[in-house]
Amino acid sequence: MGFDIKRMSKFELNVGSKDQKIRYWLGCGMLLVSVFLANIPLLILGGILTASAYLRWCPVYSGLGRNTRDAVEAPEPAQTEGGEQSGTRA
């Protein structure tokens, strides 16, 4: 399994809910500790983890073709310009 830079540039949700919670906790913890220790690398790493949890997308996971989303976590339905969901009729 190699790293593919073209696959990395595609924005597809690939962080599952459990992974997202872990990233939030670790990222926020690192941000908090970095403020008290004045540690810039820890601040950057905490910011990256928190951002990837918020976006639910990890560029490293994309490059490696990894996905931690559950099968239950279905993608959100696409919406049209009028705000209606595509594929549904009233």
One Martini backbone bead per residue (centre of mass of N, CA, C, O) as a GRO file, in nm:
protein
   90
    1MET     BB    1   0.090   0.041   0.029
    2GLY     BB    2   0.073   0.353  -0.104
    3PHE     BB    3   0.137   0.683  -0.172
    4ASP     BB    4  -0.115   0.918  -0.299
    5ILE     BB    5  -0.133   1.243  -0.408
    6LYS     BB    6  -0.404   1.245  -0.571
    7ARG     BB    7  -0.581   1.122  -0.343
    8MET     BB    8  -0.522   1.351  -0.131
    9SER     BB    9  -0.683   1.589  -0.292
   10LYS     BB   10  -0.933   1.448  -0.209
   11PHE     BB   11  -1.251   1.539  -0.063
   12GLU     BB   12  -1.313   1.291   0.176
   13LEU     BB   13  -1.472   1.140   0.409
   14ASN     BB   14  -1.241   0.961   0.667
   15VAL     BB   15  -1.360   1.027   0.960
   16GLY     BB   16  -1.469   0.893   1.226
   17SER     BB   17  -1.628   0.928   1.526
   18LYS     BB   18  -1.407   0.804   1.705
   19ASP     BB   19  -1.169   0.954   1.574
   20GLN     BB   20  -1.282   1.238   1.624
   21LYS     BB   21  -1.277   1.233   1.934
   22ILE     BB   22  -0.976   1.182   1.966
   23ARG     BB   23  -0.882   1.436   1.813
   24TYR     BB   24  -1.016   1.642   1.994
   25TRP     BB   25  -0.882   1.570   2.263
   26LEU     BB   26  -0.586   1.585   2.173
   27GLY     BB   27  -0.589   1.867   2.045
   28CYS     BB   28  -0.692   2.028   2.293
   29GLY     BB   29  -0.470   1.934   2.484
   30MET     BB   30  -0.231   2.044   2.320
   31LEU     BB   31  -0.323   2.338   2.318
   32LEU     BB   32  -0.323   2.379   2.626
   33VAL     BB   33  -0.028   2.296   2.683
   34SER     BB   34   0.109   2.498   2.481
   35VAL     BB   35   0.031   2.755   2.633
   36PHE     BB   36   0.192   2.689   2.903
   37LEU     BB   37   0.478   2.601   2.744
   38ALA     BB   38   0.543   2.740   2.475
   39ASN     BB   39   0.477   2.520   2.229
   40ILE     BB   40   0.473   2.520   1.894
   41PRO     BB   41   0.456   2.223   1.786
   42LEU     BB   42   0.210   2.154   1.968
   43LEU     BB   43   0.022   2.366   1.847
   44ILE     BB   44   0.021   2.261   1.556
   45LEU     BB   45  -0.072   1.969   1.612
   46GLY     BB   46  -0.337   2.047   1.755
   47GLY     BB   47  -0.457   2.203   1.513
   48ILE     BB   48  -0.460   1.967   1.313
   49LEU     BB   49  -0.638   1.772   1.477
   50THR     BB   50  -0.882   1.961   1.509
   51ALA     BB   51  -0.933   2.012   1.206
   52SER     BB   52  -0.972   1.711   1.122
   53ALA     BB   53  -1.218   1.671   1.307
   54TYR     BB   54  -1.402   1.892   1.191
   55LEU     BB   55  -1.378   1.791   0.878
   56ARG     BB   56  -1.339   1.473   0.849
   57TRP     BB   57  -1.032   1.509   0.730
   58CYS     BB   58  -0.742   1.324   0.607
   59PRO     BB   59  -0.467   1.342   0.408
   60VAL     BB   60  -0.326   1.079   0.489
   61TYR     BB   61  -0.565   0.890   0.450
   62SER     BB   62  -0.604   0.957   0.150
   63GLY     BB   63  -0.318   0.868   0.051
   64LEU     BB   64  -0.365   0.563   0.180
   65GLY     BB   65  -0.680   0.477   0.165
   66ARG     BB   66  -0.817   0.551   0.432
   67ASN     BB   67  -1.107   0.444   0.646
   68THR     BB   68  -1.311   0.516   0.957
   69ARG     BB   69  -1.581   0.484   0.856
   70ASP     BB   70  -1.881   0.376   0.891
   71ALA     BB   71  -2.145   0.216   0.742
   72VAL     BB   72  -2.362   0.388   0.896
   73GLU     BB   73  -2.217   0.643   0.783
   74ALA     BB   74  -2.379   0.816   0.581
   75PRO     BB   75  -2.405   1.017   0.342
   76GLU     BB   76  -2.507   1.305   0.261
   77PRO     BB   77  -2.747   1.451   0.104
   78ALA     BB   78  -2.802   1.603  -0.175
   79GLN     BB   79  -2.836   1.945  -0.274
   80THR     BB   80  -3.006   2.180  -0.411
   81GLU     BB   81  -3.053   2.511  -0.476
   82GLY     BB   82  -3.351   2.507  -0.326
   83GLY     BB   83  -3.300   2.292  -0.069
   84GLU     BB   84  -3.348   2.024  -0.191
   85GLN     BB   85  -3.361   1.698  -0.208
   86SER     BB   86  -3.236   1.458  -0.389
   87GLY     BB   87  -3.478   1.211  -0.486
   88THR     BB   88  -3.724   1.378  -0.368
   89ARG     BB   89  -4.082   1.367  -0.312
   90ALA     BB   90  -4.407   1.511  -0.218
   0.00000   0.00000   0.00000
